[in-house]
């Protein structure tokens, strides 16, 4: 019995599942204390996630930016850096996409490709600043990236304050040109054929009602590419060595400095791509004046944490996180529970998953207790038999 | 219980997690004797003593002090019982004076709680004269030598009224002459009615100093012997410690040195605080010989190695390999010039503990054509490489290609490092404290590997604080003291006293 528990606790996947269950239990009590029927609330949430194909597709779409920022955080972490700056790098991506999407005139297909490359570049440089500061002056990247987040936010607002950038009567820039859009079938969806297709195909049509865009597929590609890069290439090997033991890496002849700047460049590029996907792919096809950060970078931290900084797992954790947020919205709309309660509930779940590392420790403790017990029993037997012999 | 025993530990057992560190160990220490506790690294010697000192609690067993059952739940209780312990790593406040350190926690005070240093100094003087440990109470700890610091630790215990003194590996940091002084002090202590327990794995010192010796092996009690008995010698003790016959002295053919392949000329290196640590040091190594650098820790060895591996910059001088200057070039360039290093701290510099063995075995050659084509790693070759090396160097467990380096034992971790570095077939192999923390079997393996490398006509530079190791393995000895080479000796024509004297800064007539 105990053996089985120990075995189960030691597997990372079961630990995550247990953590999720515990998290939901904590959320359960949070809802209960706040005076809402938890069963009803969870019911509403699950319904809000899976009732219609449209919901699922929306969850996947919402997951795109946080998977990209999560990927950014995970990539930096594997290289030994804590990238709190995904938020700012994300903003740089949105600025690049919105500006080049409106002011640059290029044919379709080529236009978004150019924008994505530019977003990678600017986001990468923005991230690399933190890496450079660390290498050159020993500034901790946590501090510098937090500062850079604010620089990005005010850069966004400064650009919007340039005369002519803001669309008259709004707090936002002009929408991107259709040639820059990454949305799929957006023209066709408004044609009569499109409409009749959507109405006659309940499942597929429902999917199409949302802003499905190329970014979803690109995200899948980037998730895999990041994993492949880290695990299968020489550069990835260098980065992981520096991340796991900088002293040994340096001793083996790997440059910590170069790899630190490089890792922050890639991390910045990944987060910026998330921002670009959001602007080019969804109906948020512009930048708006920001008073506080939008939180995609912060969510990325949770996503990476949940994924244990494994690039492939950011996909699942991004979907889970997005699902909880989206489904949580239904609790709000159907039961009138304030969003704060839902955020506490989501926070509790994420917090419990973050404690996953505890479970293998519990397993070790359990098996130690068991061994000790067995050993003591053996000693008792010995004593007993000795006594009998006398 | 027998009142002749100052300490009597009965069938002590201790678990660490699932690991059983001690399994029913007995220890009976007669009053007024020096009792040695012998065992390999990880045998459980320190654990047993930490239980006696109240740092750990035994899971099973009883402790009797002076024939009475004692329950020692923390070090304060141990001190009250008159037990004192000097740890391997001293626990002193660096920028306090010796007197302050000794009275720390037991200050004597005048009226209005003013600390009365004079009384303490008087007491220190008295104790020092009695037991041969004269120290200057006003000197700061950071300004005195390691052996003085050790004296301070012993005085601290005595000041607190210790009757039984536990010394954990006390000779590891001392020169041969200082070891003799320490043994002298221990004899004075026992003559004065105190009891001394020393934890050690150095056989020679046991024969020289101890009255009794208890041997433990892998947490099990093996035997207690009277050292004065006939038939008790280094070999019999070693056999009991390891559990099989061991060769204490490595057999090797005379070296056949050829041309100089490696030279250091007038090297200067500063430490991280900007203090000169290597001062105008010159040495050379010939192909086909092992040059041993003898010296006490902290005489510039670390800085020398850091400069030699490219981790730190030299402030002056040259480092030449086959006539090519490599000083102040990055580590990869030094490696490219065929200098391989077995680092002192394998966890920090030698291995990435969270990488598997495959990856650790290519840590510095991942980009070599054999293991990667430009961009991509050749996973199959990397695996095959690991498989071959694991077999060749007998790294255990035998199928550990994908085990994390963290999961291997210390000896096997060291084998991974050695396998990787020797496989490069370097012109110069630098080995820094290559046997630190290893058991006798693994030490034998490491020494044989170094000698095999020499026999292949390669140069080997061995840096070690263990004088026995230097004397046994080297073909030529350079003694380092205060950042300089102060002696160039032939191991067959010298002895440990001569080397020891040089290590301590003395000169040989």
Interface residues (C-beta under 8 A of the other chain):
Chain A: X232 X233 X234 X235 X237 X238 X240 X241 X244 X245 X247 X248 X249 X250 X251 X252 X253 X254 X255 X364 X365 X367 X368 X371 X372 X375 X376 X379
Chain B: X13 X15 X17 X18 X20 X59 X60 X309 X311 X330 X331 X332 X333 X334 X335 X336 X341 X343 X348 X349 X350 X351 X352 X353 X354 X355 X359 X363 X364 X366 X367 X372 X374 X375 X376 X377 X379
